[in-house]
Amino acid sequence: MNPTTPTPTTGDEKPLEPGQTVEWAAPTSTPPAIQELIEASAPEASEAPAEAPATSKAAAAPNNGPLHYYAPAPDVPSIEHRKLSPNPLPQMPLLITLPHSEATVAQFSFSPQADQSRIIGNGVRELKEFFQFELPPTEQFTTIQNLTAGKLEKRDDAWHVVQKAGIALS
């Protein structure tokens, strides 16, 4: 046994024998970390019924704020809506901004969270269906910068490029 781990004992303080069982007493208090989790979740549970009517209103009308999604850049000028992610992942070079959840038109640009070195290493050709750019004369560059936003239109549950975004390679 690990010397820092206390050896369980029976009620008469004799060490346990192999195969012997002991019933542990219930804790007399909740550990502080567990209590914090309980308290943090308690208000949400009590507010849930009060929020139900507001949730149904939100479902009936689009929310007012813009939504940001991240996506890979496929080799066709469209992307299925199901491939959009709310999480900025380094392998997703597209940052798509919808004005609201029911929008059928969106803007997009190169994601600031994208791993530029990976995209440059793979060749920026993967971006050609979504972005307009010119390769530097030496074809050597280390950064990708946004110049102009592109436009997407939603048809048949996919976002189609209406106008490519502009990027600069330097």
Buried (B, 14 or more C-beta within 10 A) or exposed (E): EEEEEEEEEEEEEEEEEEEEEEEEEEEEEEEEEEEEEEEEEEEEEEEEEEEEEEEEEEEEEBEEEEBEBBBBBBEEBBBEEEBBBEEBBBEBBBBBBBBEBEBEEBBBBBBEEBBBEEBBEEEBEBBBBBBBBEEEEEEEBEEBEBEBBBBBBBEEEBBBBEBBBBBBBE
